[in-house]
Each structure stands twice: as structure tokens, then as C-alpha cells.
Amino acid sequence: MNIEIQCCGLILMITILIMNNLSGRGRFILYSSKLFVAALLVSIGTICFDILSMVALYYIDSIPMWLTEISCKAYIISLVFEATSSLVYSMYDCFSYKRYRYFAYTALVLDIISSVVIAALPIKFNVTDPQHAFTEGPSVLATYAACLGVLCATVFLLIRYGKRMNKQRFRGVMLWVICWIVAAGIQFFNNALLLIGFATGIGMTVLFAILENPFAWIDRDSGVFNLPMLHEYMRQQYNRSKRFSMISISFATHSGLIEAEDDLRRSLASYFESYAGTRVFRNNRSGFVMIFDYGTKDIQGILKSLRRDFSKEWIYGKNHKSSLLAPLFLVMEDSLITGSASKVFALSNYASNTSVDDTGTVIYMDEQMVKDAMEFEKCKNEMISAMKQDRVVVFYQPIWSNEEKKFVSAEALVRIRKADGSIIPPGVFIPVAEATGHILELGRIVFEKVCRFIRDKHPMDLGIEYVEVNLSVKQCEQRELSAVYRGIVQKYGINPAYINLEITESSTIEIRQNVIENMHDLIRFGINFSLDDFGNGQSNLDYIIDMPVAIVKFDRNMTQSYFTNERARLVMSTIVDMIHKMHLKIVAEGVEHREELAELDRIGIEYIQGFYFSRPLPEPEFMEFVKKYNFDQTFNV
């Protein structure tokens, strides 16, 4: 029965070895895969020695005693090496490569010492029942002690350094160790039941399925290495201080095409692999990464070739389809620039989030980019933390009515408060929020806080007629925007007329239909709209014609230009007259001096916003400010 169990374990492990070798694509691209195969071969050798020792015990009367002793001691010594191989494999993630090598050599030396001790001690053979023969005596006890020591060290190190390990590796190794401990425990109390070999086979199967299956590292759509493999490979190279060069190719403009076309993905993957000496990875749904050993390739030459080929239409597929792709090239000529895999991915995200998509655009990773990306990542993490910990705060900047000579509205402006109480200005975190998509959650939080402010603080009792809330470009893209905002207003039970949503010109270029549908739906609900930042960037009067807005807000630059440029003065005067003829009202932003206020009042601009009256204020200070100047005393204009 025992030999049948061992044969089952042997078959399992030989099957794993065959499956591992069936994948010809870079089986040993990861050093951990080499360690796994080494541990697998040690385990196969252990089972072979186990079977050989059982045969020797069965025929103990027919063969020389020294041969039986050698066979049995070879088996129990191999058990120590097998336990150590699991320990060495397990700890690969936990240390720097230099420390890991020291650790592995130390384990090997201890194994050799243990082997000498086990070989020197006497061993006894129990062959009372030839079908269930086994060994015992000092040599066997020394083997159990050595294996127990290795297993205890493995468990201790897993607990001590488990957080540094790949989570899947941690789970896989723990299952392997548990199989070993259970089998060894059973075999210790029942020497006739030999389970360690079979348990090792089960443990190896678990590890292979969870971690070391080479097919799991391949992207099915393109046939190249996938994103998890890219993470592991980069982490390994940095851990081993192996320098490399990288070209990342992203197809941002045509991401939908790349995702939809299997033929195109395979065509691109084959093209990238045609460059000798490159390892190609699928970075995301619409991108690839080429990695070269440092100093082995002319990166500039390869980049020149890539740009030339992608400047033409790309022919692919059985039907010879063609498409003009617009890749973004991110180039890292030396991995020492970043120093870690996490920084490489942070830089990649930073580049894709902040770069303008244009055919043939090339971005080089340099020290300044590393600093910018780290600041970007730091700001992003601070923003995410603030949203989770309710450190997003809303300030209010009062808006003056030239007609009523009092403050009648306010603009809600978001700020982020750090854990130490300091404030991050919007110019720092808003671009990050927009680039990463967190602006959607941030916008929702701000809108909820404004609705709660209106409900709880009753600013309308002080003469405030409505509060302006900014809508980002990303928010305007959302078809469900109207339903979400109507739900929030209803949740707080406030009058929808107390809300005025500001949209920007840039948010209406490609998604104008979505914007208009949402606007009409919210206007029917009772919310009004302003066109914000008029005169900034893509200024065009047809925005005012198409958008159902009630107020137009002049950008600060446009307001200031009126006082410094004669042509700007003439243009702005004409625009003011046209807007008024459309029965719309105007807010002038960026007013800082009394003379500016008087002049804007003279040409008929209804509302004024700027530092002349007040900077944005926290809720309590805003309420005190409005109460003071709307009731207690008149603002000296």
C-alpha cells in the first residue's frame, strides 16, 4: 500500500514538471519559477529514494545490508533537503537578493551538517511485516528533529515576514507546510504509514495551481505575458539589482479599438516580439510594455522604428483591416532612474493620466518626472484618505449683487484638510482628481455637504438666494448625473431652486448631448445652471446659445483684461450687451479693487465675485460675514 501512495505522489509531481515544460514561453523568466522547479526536482528525488528504500527493505534478506542502509539514509537525508527547499522557496519575497542569497547558503550549510549527522548515526530496520516495513532509531529521530526545525523556521519566517510576500505565495506555501506537518505527524506516530511523499505531491500541486502555472502568466488575448507577470518581473529585477530598459506603448485614443479587435491585439503582440531580445507584456487593455536587458539594445533606434511604423496605417487580420493608431510612448532608458517597480507603475499612471494623447508622443522618464509623479501619487493618496475620513471641506465665497447692494449668493469651493489640519489648495488636488477619476466621488461629496449646509445652517435666512456648485467635465459625462443629484436634493429635503450648478465650456465639446439632457432634466426639477469660466480657453458664444443656462460667469482673466487691454474692453462690452439681450445675467469673477467694481456696475454686470469682498470662507466665517454685511452694516463699496 505504501509504495502505491508514493507512486501517486511521484506521478503528480512528474505531471507538474511536464506541464511546466509545455509552456515554452519564458518558463524561467522569474527566479521564483527556477526555485520552484528546483524544489520540485528535490521532491521527485525524495520520493524516488523513498520507493527505493521500500524496495530495499522488502528484499532485505536478498541484498547486502550496507546497500539497504545507504538506500534508507539517502531517503531520510533527502527529506531534510526537501524541507529546506520549501523554506528557501518561501523566503524569496522576504529579503533583498543579497540577504536572500546569504540566507539560502546558510540553509544549505546547515543541511550538509544535518546530513553528516544523520549519516553517522545508526539506523534500525523494522521488517516484521514486509508489506509495511519502516526505519527507526537515532538516525530517523535526528531526521525528524532536523525537519521539525526547518518547518518551525518556515512557519516563524512566514509569520514574521508574511506581509512582504506575494499574498498568493503566502497562502500557497502555508498550505504546503500544513500538508507536510500533517503527514509528518501521522508518520511519526504510525511509522508504517508513509505519507510524506504523497503529501509533498499534493503541496506541489497546490503551489503550481496557485503560483507557478506558466500558463497563468500569459495574456490569452494577445499571447504575451500579462500584467501580473509584469509586476512580478519588475519587482524581481529591482530586488536583484538587474538594470533594464523599458518602452511602454499605450493606445489611449483607440483604446476601444484595441479592446474590441482580437486580430489587432495579436498583430501588435507579434510585431513587438519581432524585436530580438525583448520581453513583451500586456500592460492593460490598450497597452503593451517592451523590456530589454540594460545596455543590450539601441533603445533610440528601436523607438525610431516604432514611431515610423505607427505613423502609417496598421494592416492586420485575415481581412487585411487597417487603422491609424495613435500610441503614447513612455521610455525609461535605465531602471536606476526610478529604483523600484512601484515607482515605475506610478510613473506610468502619471504619464497616462496627465499627457495629451497625440500620434507619436514620446515621454522620457527622468528625475523631474519621478519627483512630479511621486507628488502626484502622494496627493492622490491624501485625497483618497480625506474622502474616507471626512476631511473634505467646503468653503464659500460670497457673491455681491450690484442691484440689491448685498450678498445674494455664494460659490461652494472644495478644499482638502490634511490630518495635521493644514489645507491643500484646489489647484493642487483638482487636476489629480480629474486625471484619476476621483473627481466623481469628490463632486458627490461636495454636493452633499452643500445640501446639508443649506438644510442645517439656513443661509437663505441671511439673504442668500442660491449656492453655486461646480460640475467637473467627468461628472458631465455621466448619464446618471441628473438622477443622482435629484436623489441627494430629495434626501436633504431642500428647495432645488437653492442650487445653481456651474458647467464649464470644456465639458461641452464632445459630450454636449449628455450635458443638455441632464441640464433639462434638472431644470425641470428646479435647479438652475451657470456657464462657468466664460472667456477661458475655448470661448464661443454658441455655448450660451445651446446651453440652457441662466447665468454666465466671466473668467478672472477676461475680467482683468477689460481693465488692461482696449480691444478686450470693446469685445467684453459687446458680449455683455449680447448676453443681456438674451435675458441672461452675468457674474464677473476676479474683482479685487473698488474701481473695478464701480466700472463693472456701470456697464451693467449684475453680480461681482472676488477678493475685493472676501476670500473663500469656512462655513461659520461665511455665515458671520453675510450676517454682518447684509444686516448689521452695509459693505462700503
Number of C-alpha atoms within 10 A of each C-alpha: 9 19 18 11 17 23 18 16 26 23 14 18 25 15 13 21 16 10 14 19 14 12 13 10 15 12 18 16 15 17 16 21 19 15 18 22 19 16 22 24 17 20 26 23 18 25 27 18 21 27 23 18 26 25 17 22 26 19 14 18 10 9 12 11 13 9 13 22 21 13 20 28 26 20 21 25 26 23 25 26 25 25 24 26 23 24 24 22 21 25 23 23 21 18 15 14 17 11 11 18 14 11 15 18 12 11 18 16 11 17 22 14 12 20 22 12 15 23 21 12 14 14 17 14 15 15 16 9 10 14 14 18 21 22 20 14 13 14 22 22 15 19 22 18 14 23 25 16 15 23 21 15 14 22 19 12 15 21 12 11 15 19 12 13 17 15 11 12 20 21 18 22 26 19 17 21 23 16 21 23 18 14 19 21 15 15 15 16 9 11 17 18 17 24 21 25 28 25 23 28 28 20 23 28 22 17 21 23 14 15 21 23 18 23 17 16 22 20 17 12 17 20 18 22 25 22 19 15 21 20 16 17 18 22 17 22 19 19 19 14 16 13 18 19 21 23 23 22 22 25 22 20 17 15 17 12 16 20 15 12 14 14 18 22 24 18 16 18 22 15 11 20 15 11 14 9 13 18 19 25 28 26 23 13 17 20 22 25 25 20 20 22 17 16 12 11 15 13 18 11 9 13 16 12 11 17 18 11 12 16 14 13 12 16 14 17 14 7 8 9 12 13 14 13 23 22 26 26 25 21 22 21 22 18 22 14 16 21 14 17 20 13 16 21 16 16 24 18 17 22 19 18 16 15 14 12 16 14 17 18 14 18 16 13 22 16 11 9 17 18 13 14 23 16 15 23 18 12 18 20 12 19 25 17 16 18 17 10 10 11 19 21 20 21 20 25 23 28 25 23 18 20 11 10 15 20 25 22 26 24 21 24 19 25 22 23 18 15 12 6 9 9 14 16 12 14 9 14 20 20 16 22 23 18 19 16 14 17 21 19 14 21 19 17 17 20 24 17 17 24 22 18 15 21 16 10 12 13 23 15 9 17 16 21 16 22 24 23 23 22 20 20 20 17 21 24 18 15 14 12 22 19 12 12 17 16 12 16 22 12 12 15 13 15 16 20 14 20 23 25 21 21 25 21 21 17 17 19 13 10 15 18 14 16 24 16 14 19 23 18 16 20 18 10 15 15 21 23 23 26 23 22 24 24 18 16 10 13 13 12 13 8 18 20 11 11 19 16 22 16 22 22 23 25 19 18 14 20 22 19 15 19 13 10 10 11 11 16 17 11 11 19 15 11 13 18 13 13 17 13 10 11 9 16 19 20 25 25 22 19 19 16 13 12 12 18 22 12 13 20 16 11 12 16 21 19 26 26 27 20 14 15 22 15 14 20 18 16 19 11 13 20 18 13 18 23 17 14 16 18 13 10 9 11 15 8 12
